[in-house]
Amino acid sequence: MSKTVNILGSTQKEQWLTAISIYDLSVGANIEEAMQHLAEGWEEDEQMRESLETARRVLADYTNEMRRLVEGVFE
C-alpha cells in the first residue's frame, strides 16, 4: 500500500502558510513580469508603474497579515 503525502504540509497550519506563500509567489511574479517589461522598453506609463508598485506593497502587506493571522490561530 502506498502512503499519500500532502505537498502543502502535514498540519493545517503548514497547509495554510504554504497556500499563502503560493498566492504571494503567483501574484508577485505577475507584478515582477510587468515591471520587467516596463524596464525592457515597453512604453512606460508612469501611472502604470505607480499602480504596480502599489500592488507590490499591498501584496506584501496582505501576505504578512495573512501569515500573522494563521500564526495566531494555530498557536
N, CA, C and O atoms as a CHARMM CRD file, in Angstrom:
* protein
*
  300
    1    1 MET  N      0.85000  -1.16800   0.00000 PROA 1      0.00000
    2    1 MET  CA     0.00000   0.00000   0.00000 PROA 1      0.00000
    3    1 MET  C      0.89900   1.23500   0.00000 PROA 1      0.00000
    4    1 MET  O      1.89900   1.28300   0.71600 PROA 1      0.00000
    5    2 SER  N      0.54400   2.21400  -0.79300 PROA 2      0.00000
    6    2 SER  CA     1.34600   3.43600  -0.85200 PROA 2      0.00000
    7    2 SER  C      0.84100   4.45200   0.16800 PROA 2      0.00000
    8    2 SER  O     -0.33100   4.46000   0.54500 PROA 2      0.00000
    9    3 LYS  N      1.74500   5.29000   0.59200 PROA 3      0.00000
   10    3 LYS  CA     1.41900   6.33300   1.55700 PROA 3      0.00000
   11    3 LYS  C      1.20100   7.64500   0.79900 PROA 3      0.00000
   12    3 LYS  O      1.98800   8.00000  -0.07700 PROA 3      0.00000
   13    4 THR  N      0.13700   8.35200   1.14100 PROA 4      0.00000
   14    4 THR  CA    -0.10800   9.63900   0.49600 PROA 4      0.00000
   15    4 THR  C      0.60900  10.73700   1.27200 PROA 4      0.00000
   16    4 THR  O      0.77800  10.65700   2.48900 PROA 4      0.00000
   17    5 VAL  N      1.02200  11.75000   0.54400 PROA 5      0.00000
   18    5 VAL  CA     1.72300  12.87000   1.14800 PROA 5      0.00000
   19    5 VAL  C      1.02600  14.14600   0.71300 PROA 5      0.00000
   20    5 VAL  O      0.77100  14.34200  -0.47600 PROA 5      0.00000
   21    6 ASN  N      0.72300  14.99400   1.64500 PROA 6      0.00000
   22    6 ASN  CA     0.13300  16.28700   1.31800 PROA 6      0.00000
   23    6 ASN  C      1.28600  17.25100   1.03100 PROA 6      0.00000
   24    6 ASN  O      2.06000  17.57800   1.93000 PROA 6      0.00000
   25    7 ILE  N      1.39800  17.69600  -0.19900 PROA 7      0.00000
   26    7 ILE  CA     2.52600  18.54700  -0.57600 PROA 7      0.00000
   27    7 ILE  C      2.45200  19.94100   0.04300 PROA 7      0.00000
   28    7 ILE  O      3.43700  20.68000   0.03600 PROA 7      0.00000
   29    8 LEU  N      1.28800  20.29900   0.57500 PROA 8      0.00000
   30    8 LEU  CA     1.16200  21.60900   1.20500 PROA 8      0.00000
   31    8 LEU  C      1.64500  21.60000   2.65200 PROA 8      0.00000
   32    8 LEU  O      1.91600  22.65900   3.21800 PROA 8      0.00000
   33    9 GLY  N      1.75500  20.43800   3.24800 PROA 9      0.00000
   34    9 GLY  CA     2.19900  20.34100   4.63600 PROA 9      0.00000
   35    9 GLY  C      1.42500  19.28000   5.37800 PROA 9      0.00000
   36    9 GLY  O      0.37800  18.81700   4.92600 PROA 9      0.00000
   37   10 SER  N      1.95300  18.90500   6.52000 PROA 10     0.00000
   38   10 SER  CA     1.32300  17.81400   7.26500 PROA 10     0.00000
   39   10 SER  C      0.33200  18.30500   8.31200 PROA 10     0.00000
   40   10 SER  O     -0.42700  17.50200   8.85500 PROA 10     0.00000
   41   11 THR  N      0.31800  19.59500   8.60800 PROA 11     0.00000
   42   11 THR  CA    -0.64100  20.14800   9.56200 PROA 11     0.00000
   43   11 THR  C     -1.46300  21.23700   8.86300 PROA 11     0.00000
   44   11 THR  O     -1.08000  21.74400   7.80900 PROA 11     0.00000
   45   12 GLN  N     -2.58400  21.57900   9.46400 PROA 12     0.00000
   46   12 GLN  CA    -3.40100  22.65200   8.88900 PROA 12     0.00000
   47   12 GLN  C     -2.62100  23.96100   8.82800 PROA 12     0.00000
   48   12 GLN  O     -2.71700  24.70100   7.85000 PROA 12     0.00000
   49   13 LYS  N     -1.85800  24.24000   9.86500 PROA 13     0.00000
   50   13 LYS  CA    -1.06700  25.47300   9.88500 PROA 13     0.00000
   51   13 LYS  C     -0.07300  25.49100   8.72700 PROA 13     0.00000
   52   13 LYS  O      0.03100  26.49500   8.02200 PROA 13     0.00000
   53   14 GLU  N      0.65000  24.40700   8.52200 PROA 14     0.00000
   54   14 GLU  CA     1.60500  24.33700   7.41900 PROA 14     0.00000
   55   14 GLU  C      0.90000  24.49200   6.07500 PROA 14     0.00000
   56   14 GLU  O      1.40800  25.15600   5.17100 PROA 14     0.00000
   57   15 GLN  N     -0.26900  23.87800   5.95000 PROA 15     0.00000
   58   15 GLN  CA    -1.01900  23.96300   4.70300 PROA 15     0.00000
   59   15 GLN  C     -1.44200  25.40100   4.41600 PROA 15     0.00000
   60   15 GLN  O     -1.31400  25.86800   3.28400 PROA 15     0.00000
   61   16 TRP  N     -1.94000  26.10100   5.42000 PROA 16     0.00000
   62   16 TRP  CA    -2.33800  27.49900   5.24700 PROA 16     0.00000
   63   16 TRP  C     -1.14000  28.36700   4.87700 PROA 16     0.00000
   64   16 TRP  O     -1.21900  29.18000   3.95500 PROA 16     0.00000
   65   17 LEU  N     -0.03300  28.19600   5.59500 PROA 17     0.00000
   66   17 LEU  CA     1.14500  29.01600   5.31600 PROA 17     0.00000
   67   17 LEU  C      1.69500  28.73900   3.91900 PROA 17     0.00000
   68   17 LEU  O      2.15800  29.65800   3.24400 PROA 17     0.00000
   69   18 THR  N      1.65000  27.49500   3.48400 PROA 18     0.00000
   70   18 THR  CA     2.10100  27.15800   2.13500 PROA 18     0.00000
   71   18 THR  C      1.17500  27.76600   1.09100 PROA 18     0.00000
   72   18 THR  O      1.63900  28.29400   0.08100 PROA 18     0.00000
   73   19 ALA  N     -0.13100  27.69600   1.32900 PROA 19     0.00000
   74   19 ALA  CA    -1.09300  28.28600   0.39100 PROA 19     0.00000
   75   19 ALA  C     -0.88200  29.79500   0.27300 PROA 19     0.00000
   76   19 ALA  O     -0.95900  30.34600  -0.82500 PROA 19     0.00000
   77   20 ILE  N     -0.62100  30.45700   1.38300 PROA 20     0.00000
   78   20 ILE  CA    -0.35800  31.90600   1.36500 PROA 20     0.00000
   79   20 ILE  C      0.90700  32.18900   0.56000 PROA 20     0.00000
   80   20 ILE  O      0.94700  33.13900  -0.22200 PROA 20     0.00000
   81   21 SER  N      1.93000  31.37400   0.74800 PROA 21     0.00000
   82   21 SER  CA     3.17900  31.55800   0.00300 PROA 21     0.00000
   83   21 SER  C      2.98000  31.36000  -1.48900 PROA 21     0.00000
   84   21 SER  O      3.56000  32.08600  -2.29500 PROA 21     0.00000
   85   22 ILE  N      2.16400  30.38300  -1.86400 PROA 22     0.00000
   86   22 ILE  CA     1.87900  30.14200  -3.28300 PROA 22     0.00000
   87   22 ILE  C      1.13800  31.33400  -3.87900 PROA 22     0.00000
   88   22 ILE  O      1.45800  31.77300  -4.98400 PROA 22     0.00000
   89   23 TYR  N      0.15200  31.85900  -3.15700 PROA 23     0.00000
   90   23 TYR  CA    -0.59400  33.03200  -3.60900 PROA 23     0.00000
   91   23 TYR  C      0.35700  34.21100  -3.79800 PROA 23     0.00000
   92   23 TYR  O      0.32700  34.88800  -4.82500 PROA 23     0.00000
   93   24 ASP  N      1.20600  34.44900  -2.78800 PROA 24     0.00000
   94   24 ASP  CA     2.16400  35.55100  -2.84500 PROA 24     0.00000
   95   24 ASP  C      3.09800  35.39000  -4.03700 PROA 24     0.00000
   96   24 ASP  O      3.36000  36.35400  -4.75600 PROA 24     0.00000
   97   25 LEU  N      3.59200  34.19500  -4.24600 PROA 25     0.00000
   98   25 LEU  CA     4.51600  33.93900  -5.34000 PROA 25     0.00000
   99   25 LEU  C      3.86200  34.16100  -6.69800 PROA 25     0.00000
  100   25 LEU  O      4.45700  34.78000  -7.58000 PROA 25     0.00000
  101   26 SER  N      2.64400  33.66100  -6.87000 PROA 26     0.00000
  102   26 SER  CA     1.99600  33.77800  -8.17200 PROA 26     0.00000
  103   26 SER  C      1.63400  35.22400  -8.50600 PROA 26     0.00000
  104   26 SER  O      1.88300  35.68100  -9.62100 PROA 26     0.00000
  105   27 VAL  N      1.05300  35.94000  -7.56100 PROA 27     0.00000
  106   27 VAL  CA     0.68800  37.33600  -7.82200 PROA 27     0.00000
  107   27 VAL  C      1.95100  38.18200  -7.94900 PROA 27     0.00000
  108   27 VAL  O      2.05300  39.01900  -8.84500 PROA 27     0.00000
  109   28 GLY  N      2.91100  37.96300  -7.05200 PROA 28     0.00000
  110   28 GLY  CA     4.16000  38.71600  -7.10000 PROA 28     0.00000
  111   28 GLY  C      4.91500  38.50200  -8.40100 PROA 28     0.00000
  112   28 GLY  O      5.50500  39.44400  -8.93200 PROA 28     0.00000
  113   29 ALA  N      4.90800  37.28800  -8.92400 PROA 29     0.00000
  114   29 ALA  CA     5.59700  37.00200 -10.18300 PROA 29     0.00000
  115   29 ALA  C      4.95900  37.76600 -11.34200 PROA 29     0.00000
  116   29 ALA  O      5.66200  38.23900 -12.23400 PROA 29     0.00000
  117   30 ASN  N      3.65000  37.88500 -11.33200 PROA 30     0.00000
  118   30 ASN  CA     2.98100  38.66000 -12.38600 PROA 30     0.00000
  119   30 ASN  C      3.33200  40.13600 -12.30000 PROA 30     0.00000
  120   30 ASN  O      3.52600  40.78900 -13.32600 PROA 30     0.00000
  121   31 ILE  N      3.41300  40.66700 -11.09000 PROA 31     0.00000
  122   31 ILE  CA     3.80800  42.06900 -10.91300 PROA 31     0.00000
  123   31 ILE  C      5.23400  42.26800 -11.41400 PROA 31     0.00000
  124   31 ILE  O      5.51600  43.22000 -12.14200 PROA 31     0.00000
  125   32 GLU  N      6.13300  41.36400 -11.02100 PROA 32     0.00000
  126   32 GLU  CA     7.52800  41.47900 -11.42800 PROA 32     0.00000
  127   32 GLU  C      7.68300  41.37500 -12.94500 PROA 32     0.00000
  128   32 GLU  O      8.49600  42.08900 -13.53300 PROA 32     0.00000
  129   33 GLU  N      6.91600  40.49800 -13.58000 PROA 33     0.00000
  130   33 GLU  CA     6.98100  40.36900 -15.03500 PROA 33     0.00000
  131   33 GLU  C      6.55600  41.67200 -15.70800 PROA 33     0.00000
  132   33 GLU  O      7.19400  42.11000 -16.66500 PROA 33     0.00000
  133   34 ALA  N      5.49600  42.28600 -15.22100 PROA 34     0.00000
  134   34 ALA  CA     5.05000  43.56000 -15.79000 PROA 34     0.00000
  135   34 ALA  C      6.10100  44.63900 -15.58300 PROA 34     0.00000
  136   34 ALA  O      6.35100  45.43900 -16.48500 PROA 34     0.00000
  137   35 MET  N      6.72200  44.67200 -14.39900 PROA 35     0.00000
  138   35 MET  CA     7.77700  45.65400 -14.12900 PROA 35     0.00000
  139   35 MET  C      8.97100  45.41800 -15.05900 PROA 35     0.00000
  140   35 MET  O      9.57700  46.37200 -15.54600 PROA 35     0.00000
  141   36 GLN  N      9.30400  44.15900 -15.30100 PROA 36     0.00000
  142   36 GLN  CA    10.42000  43.82300 -16.18800 PROA 36     0.00000
  143   36 GLN  C     10.14000  44.28500 -17.61500 PROA 36     0.00000
  144   36 GLN  O     11.02800  44.80900 -18.28600 PROA 36     0.00000
  145   37 HSD  N      8.90400  44.08900 -18.07900 PROA 37     0.00000
  146   37 HSD  CA     8.54700  44.54900 -19.42200 PROA 37     0.00000
  147   37 HSD  C      8.69400  46.06200 -19.52600 PROA 37     0.00000
  148   37 HSD  O      9.15000  46.57500 -20.54800 PROA 37     0.00000
  149   38 LEU  N      8.31400  46.76800 -18.48500 PROA 38     0.00000
  150   38 LEU  CA     8.48900  48.22200 -18.49300 PROA 38     0.00000
  151   38 LEU  C      9.97100  48.58500 -18.56000 PROA 38     0.00000
  152   38 LEU  O     10.35800  49.50100 -19.28600 PROA 38     0.00000
  153   39 ALA  N     10.80100  47.86100 -17.79600 PROA 39     0.00000
  154   39 ALA  CA    12.23300  48.13300 -17.76600 PROA 39     0.00000
  155   39 ALA  C     12.89400  47.80400 -19.10300 PROA 39     0.00000
  156   39 ALA  O     13.92700  48.38500 -19.43700 PROA 39     0.00000
  157   40 GLU  N     12.32000  46.88800 -19.86600 PROA 40     0.00000
  158   40 GLU  CA    12.89100  46.48100 -21.14700 PROA 40     0.00000
  159   40 GLU  C     12.48000  47.39200 -22.29500 PROA 40     0.00000
  160   40 GLU  O     12.83200  47.14000 -23.44700 PROA 40     0.00000
  161   41 GLY  N     11.75100  48.42700 -21.99100 PROA 41     0.00000
  162   41 GLY  CA    11.47000  49.39200 -23.03100 PROA 41     0.00000
  163   41 GLY  C     10.04600  49.46800 -23.51900 PROA 41     0.00000
  164   41 GLY  O      9.75900  50.21800 -24.45100 PROA 41     0.00000
  165   42 TRP  N      9.15900  48.72700 -22.93000 PROA 42     0.00000
  166   42 TRP  CA     7.76700  48.93800 -23.29100 PROA 42     0.00000
  167   42 TRP  C      7.44600  50.39100 -22.99500 PROA 42     0.00000
  168   42 TRP  O      8.04600  51.00700 -22.11500 PROA 42     0.00000
  169   43 GLU  N      6.51100  50.91800 -23.72400 PROA 43     0.00000
  170   43 GLU  CA     6.13900  52.30100 -23.45200 PROA 43     0.00000
  171   43 GLU  C      5.75400  52.41900 -21.99100 PROA 43     0.00000
  172   43 GLU  O      4.81600  51.78200 -21.51100 PROA 43     0.00000
  173   44 GLU  N      6.49700  53.23900 -21.31900 PROA 44     0.00000
  174   44 GLU  CA     6.27800  53.35000 -19.88000 PROA 44     0.00000
  175   44 GLU  C      5.22000  54.39700 -19.58500 PROA 44     0.00000
  176   44 GLU  O      5.30500  55.54800 -20.01200 PROA 44     0.00000
  177   45 ASP  N      4.27300  53.97500 -18.87900 PROA 45     0.00000
  178   45 ASP  CA     3.23300  54.85900 -18.41100 PROA 45     0.00000
  179   45 ASP  C      3.46500  55.00400 -16.91100 PROA 45     0.00000
  180   45 ASP  O      3.33100  54.03300 -16.16600 PROA 45     0.00000
  181   46 GLU  N      3.80900  56.19400 -16.46900 PROA 46     0.00000
  182   46 GLU  CA     4.15700  56.39400 -15.05700 PROA 46     0.00000
  183   46 GLU  C      3.02700  55.96900 -14.13200 PROA 46     0.00000
  184   46 GLU  O      3.27400  55.46000 -13.03800 PROA 46     0.00000
  185   47 GLN  N      1.80500  56.17500 -14.56100 PROA 47     0.00000
  186   47 GLN  CA     0.67100  55.76200 -13.74000 PROA 47     0.00000
  187   47 GLN  C      0.63200  54.23900 -13.60400 PROA 47     0.00000
  188   47 GLN  O      0.28200  53.71900 -12.54500 PROA 47     0.00000
  189   48 MET  N      0.99300  53.51800 -14.68100 PROA 48     0.00000
  190   48 MET  CA     1.02700  52.06500 -14.61200 PROA 48     0.00000
  191   48 MET  C      2.12100  51.61400 -13.64600 PROA 48     0.00000
  192   48 MET  O      1.90100  50.71700 -12.83200 PROA 48     0.00000
  193   49 ARG  N      3.28900  52.23000 -13.73300 PROA 49     0.00000
  194   49 ARG  CA     4.38800  51.87500 -12.83700 PROA 49     0.00000
  195   49 ARG  C      3.98600  52.12000 -11.38500 PROA 49     0.00000
  196   49 ARG  O      4.25300  51.28400 -10.52100 PROA 49     0.00000
  197   50 GLU  N      3.35800  53.23800 -11.11300 PROA 50     0.00000
  198   50 GLU  CA     2.90500  53.54000  -9.75200 PROA 50     0.00000
  199   50 GLU  C      1.87500  52.51400  -9.28800 PROA 50     0.00000
  200   50 GLU  O      1.89700  52.08600  -8.13400 PROA 50     0.00000
  201   51 SER  N      0.97500  52.12100 -10.18500 PROA 51     0.00000
  202   51 SER  CA    -0.03300  51.12000  -9.83400 PROA 51     0.00000
  203   51 SER  C      0.62200  49.78700  -9.50300 PROA 51     0.00000
  204   51 SER  O      0.20800  49.11600  -8.55700 PROA 51     0.00000
  205   52 LEU  N      1.63400  49.39400 -10.26300 PROA 52     0.00000
  206   52 LEU  CA     2.33800  48.14000  -9.99100 PROA 52     0.00000
  207   52 LEU  C      3.10800  48.19600  -8.67200 PROA 52     0.00000
  208   52 LEU  O      3.14200  47.22100  -7.92100 PROA 52     0.00000
  209   53 GLU  N      3.71700  49.33200  -8.40300 PROA 53     0.00000
  210   53 GLU  CA     4.42500  49.49600  -7.12800 PROA 53     0.00000
  211   53 GLU  C      3.44000  49.40900  -5.96100 PROA 53     0.00000
  212   53 GLU  O      3.73300  48.80100  -4.93200 PROA 53     0.00000
  213   54 THR  N      2.28400  50.01900  -6.13300 PROA 54     0.00000
  214   54 THR  CA     1.25400  49.93300  -5.10500 PROA 54     0.00000
  215   54 THR  C      0.78700  48.49600  -4.93900 PROA 54     0.00000
  216   54 THR  O      0.61800  48.02600  -3.81400 PROA 54     0.00000
  217   55 ALA  N      0.57700  47.79700  -6.04500 PROA 55     0.00000
  218   55 ALA  CA     0.15900  46.39000  -5.98400 PROA 55     0.00000
  219   55 ALA  C      1.20200  45.55400  -5.25000 PROA 55     0.00000
  220   55 ALA  O      0.84900  44.66700  -4.47400 PROA 55     0.00000
  221   56 ARG  N      2.46900  45.82600  -5.48600 PROA 56     0.00000
  222   56 ARG  CA     3.54800  45.09300  -4.81800 PROA 56     0.00000
  223   56 ARG  C      3.48500  45.32800  -3.29900 PROA 56     0.00000
  224   56 ARG  O      3.62000  44.38600  -2.51800 PROA 56     0.00000
  225   57 ARG  N      3.28300  46.57300  -2.89000 PROA 57     0.00000
  226   57 ARG  CA     3.20300  46.88900  -1.45500 PROA 57     0.00000
  227   57 ARG  C      1.96400  46.27500  -0.81200 PROA 57     0.00000
  228   57 ARG  O      2.03400  45.72900   0.28900 PROA 57     0.00000
  229   58 VAL  N      0.83600  46.36500  -1.50000 PROA 58     0.00000
  230   58 VAL  CA    -0.40900  45.80100  -0.96300 PROA 58     0.00000
  231   58 VAL  C     -0.28200  44.28700  -0.83200 PROA 58     0.00000
  232   58 VAL  O     -0.72600  43.71600   0.16400 PROA 58     0.00000
  233   59 LEU  N      0.31400  43.63400  -1.81700 PROA 59     0.00000
  234   59 LEU  CA     0.51500  42.18800  -1.75900 PROA 59     0.00000
  235   59 LEU  C      1.38600  41.81800  -0.56300 PROA 59     0.00000
  236   59 LEU  O      1.08100  40.86800   0.15700 PROA 59     0.00000
  237   60 ALA  N      2.46200  42.55800  -0.34800 PROA 60     0.00000
  238   60 ALA  CA     3.34300  42.27900   0.79600 PROA 60     0.00000
  239   60 ALA  C      2.59100  42.46100   2.10700 PROA 60     0.00000
  240   60 ALA  O      2.71400  41.63600   3.01200 PROA 60     0.00000
  241   61 ASP  N      1.81300  43.53400   2.21800 PROA 61     0.00000
  242   61 ASP  CA     1.03300  43.76300   3.43600 PROA 61     0.00000
  243   61 ASP  C      0.01400  42.65300   3.66000 PROA 61     0.00000
  244   61 ASP  O     -0.14200  42.16000   4.77700 PROA 61     0.00000
  245   62 TYR  N     -0.68400  42.26000   2.58400 PROA 62     0.00000
  246   62 TYR  CA    -1.68100  41.19400   2.67700 PROA 62     0.00000
  247   62 TYR  C     -1.01800  39.88800   3.10600 PROA 62     0.00000
  248   62 TYR  O     -1.50200  39.20600   4.01000 PROA 62     0.00000
  249   63 THR  N      0.08100  39.54800   2.46200 PROA 63     0.00000
  250   63 THR  CA     0.76800  38.29500   2.76300 PROA 63     0.00000
  251   63 THR  C      1.22900  38.26700   4.21600 PROA 63     0.00000
  252   63 THR  O      1.03900  37.26700   4.91000 PROA 63     0.00000
  253   64 ASN  N      1.82500  39.34400   4.67300 PROA 64     0.00000
  254   64 ASN  CA     2.28200  39.40600   6.06800 PROA 64     0.00000
  255   64 ASN  C      1.11500  39.29400   7.04300 PROA 64     0.00000
  256   64 ASN  O      1.21700  38.60100   8.05500 PROA 64     0.00000
  257   65 GLU  N      0.02700  39.96200   6.75100 PROA 65     0.00000
  258   65 GLU  CA    -1.13700  39.92400   7.63900 PROA 65     0.00000
  259   65 GLU  C     -1.76000  38.52700   7.67200 PROA 65     0.00000
  260   65 GLU  O     -2.15900  38.05200   8.73500 PROA 65     0.00000
  261   66 MET  N     -1.84300  37.87200   6.52300 PROA 66     0.00000
  262   66 MET  CA    -2.39600  36.51600   6.47900 PROA 66     0.00000
  263   66 MET  C     -1.50700  35.55100   7.26700 PROA 66     0.00000
  264   66 MET  O     -2.01500  34.68500   7.97900 PROA 66     0.00000
  265   67 ARG  N     -0.20000  35.69200   7.14800 PROA 67     0.00000
  266   67 ARG  CA     0.70800  34.82500   7.91000 PROA 67     0.00000
  267   67 ARG  C      0.53400  35.06400   9.41400 PROA 67     0.00000
  268   67 ARG  O      0.51200  34.11600  10.19900 PROA 67     0.00000
  269   68 ARG  N      0.41000  36.33500   9.80700 PROA 68     0.00000
  270   68 ARG  CA     0.19500  36.64000  11.23100 PROA 68     0.00000
  271   68 ARG  C     -1.10700  36.01900  11.71900 PROA 68     0.00000
  272   68 ARG  O     -1.16300  35.48200  12.82600 PROA 68     0.00000
  273   69 LEU  N     -2.14600  36.08800  10.90400 PROA 69     0.00000
  274   69 LEU  CA    -3.44000  35.52200  11.26500 PROA 69     0.00000
  275   69 LEU  C     -3.32600  34.01400  11.45500 PROA 69     0.00000
  276   69 LEU  O     -3.83000  33.47500  12.44100 PROA 69     0.00000
  277   70 VAL  N     -2.67700  33.33600  10.53200 PROA 70     0.00000
  278   70 VAL  CA    -2.52000  31.88200  10.63300 PROA 70     0.00000
  279   70 VAL  C     -1.68500  31.52800  11.88200 PROA 70     0.00000
  280   70 VAL  O     -2.02700  30.60900  12.62500 PROA 70     0.00000
  281   71 GLU  N     -0.61100  32.25700  12.09200 PROA 71     0.00000
  282   71 GLU  CA     0.22200  32.00400  13.27400 PROA 71     0.00000
  283   71 GLU  C     -0.60700  32.16000  14.54900 PROA 71     0.00000
  284   71 GLU  O     -0.49600  31.34800  15.46800 PROA 71     0.00000
  285   72 GLY  N     -1.43700  33.20400  14.60400 PROA 72     0.00000
  286   72 GLY  CA    -2.26800  33.43700  15.77800 PROA 72     0.00000
  287   72 GLY  C     -3.32200  32.35400  15.99800 PROA 72     0.00000
  288   72 GLY  O     -3.55700  31.92500  17.12700 PROA 72     0.00000
  289   73 VAL  N     -3.95000  31.92000  14.91400 PROA 73     0.00000
  290   73 VAL  CA    -4.99700  30.91600  15.01800 PROA 73     0.00000
  291   73 VAL  C     -4.42800  29.57000  15.47800 PROA 73     0.00000
  292   73 VAL  O     -5.06200  28.86000  16.25900 PROA 73     0.00000
  293   74 PHE  N     -3.25000  29.22800  14.99900 PROA 74     0.00000
  294   74 PHE  CA    -2.71200  27.89900  15.28500 PROA 74     0.00000
  295   74 PHE  C     -1.73500  27.86500  16.46200 PROA 74     0.00000
  296   74 PHE  O     -1.05600  26.85800  16.66100 PROA 74     0.00000
  297   75 GLU  N     -1.65100  28.92300  17.22800 PROA 75     0.00000
  298   75 GLU  CA    -0.82200  28.90300  18.43400 PROA 75     0.00000
  299   75 GLU  C     -1.62800  28.54200  19.64200 PROA 75     0.00000
  300   75 GLU  O     -1.09000  28.47800  20.74700 PROA 75     0.00000
